[in-house]
Amino acid sequence: EVQLVESGGGLVQPGGSLRLSCATSGFTFSNSAMSWVRQAPGKGLEWVSSMKTDIRNPYYAESVKGRFTISTDNAKNTLYLQMNSLKSEDTAVYYCARGLLEFNDWGQGTQVTVSS
């Protein structure tokens, strides 16, 4: 059974940082495509970042490029999203998902709130 469990969300002031984690199991993480997708209040899903875990080539949405960094620890089967210089518009539920353009499996999400 595939499991994706996000953690690391919380309340942070504008300009602050958070690191999200996604612990995975049930599939070969080191040879997979993984993504972060977010949903802001009252809005649809927005793709944030992706990476193929074997070649570790990151892709970013323009809205987060230069501020967010996706990474993996293949020994721990864990995906990360380091978020710096956070803005109020980054407030959303952040989901870890398996896949690139299409997502086969999703985590439960972790709330990130950027507010002073």
N, C-alpha and C positions, 0 to 999 in steps of 0.2 A: 504494500500500500504506500503510495506516494504521500509524503507529508512535508509541508512547508510551514515553518513557524517563525513569524517575524517578532522582533523585539527592538527596544531602543527608542521608541517614540516618546514624546512628552511635550511639555510647554517650554518654549525658549524665546528669548527676546530677539527682536530684529538685529541682525548682524551676528547672531550666535551660531553655534554648531551643534550637530547631533550626528551620531553614527547609528545607522540601522543595521540589524543583523537578520539573516534568514537562515535558520538551521534546517537542513533537509535530510530526508531519508527515503528509501524505497526505490531509488533509481541510481544510475551511474552519474553522479554529479560531475566528475572530472571530465566527462565527455558529453556535456549538455550545453544548451543555450539557456541563459537565465536573464530575467528582466525585472525591473522595478516599474510599477505602474501606480499612479495616484488618482484619487478622486477628491476634488475639493467640494465643500458643501454646496449642494444644489447644482452641481455640474457633472458632466460625464467623465468617463475614464480618460486619463491622459498618460500616454507612454512617457517615461522619464529616462530610462537607460537600459542598455542590454550588453551582454558579454557572452561570448562562447568560452566556456571554462577551460577548454584545452589550449586554445591559442591566446586567450585573454585579450581580445581586441575590443575595446570599449566603444560604445555608441551612446550619444547623449542628445536629448532634446535641446533645441536652441535656448529654451527658457532656463536651463540649468547648466549649460556648458560653461566651464571655467569655475563653477562653484561646487558642483557635486562630483564625486569620484566613486565609480563602481569597482569592486575588487572581489576576489575570492580567496578562500583558504581551502584548497582541494583536499588537504589532509583531514580537515574538520567538516567537509561537505557543507560549507557555510558561505553564503553570499553577503556582501556588505554594501552599504551606501553611505559614504562620508559626505555630509551636507554642511557646507560652510557658507558664511555670508547669507544666512537665511533671511527671507523676506516674508512679509505677511501673506503674499500670494502663494507661498509654498505650503500654507496650511492645507492639510488634506489627510485622508487615510492613505497610507502607503502600503501597497501590496507587492509581495514577491510572487513571481510567476515563472513557470517553466516554459520556455519557448522564446521565439523571436517575434515574428510577425503574427503568429497565432500562439495562443497560450493554452497548454493542455491542463495545467494544474495551477491552483492559486492558494496562497496562504489566507489567513483570517484577517490580516491587515493590522497596522499599528498607526495610531493617531499621532500626527505631528501638528502642533499648534504654535504659530509664531505670532507673538503678541507682547506688547509692553504693558 
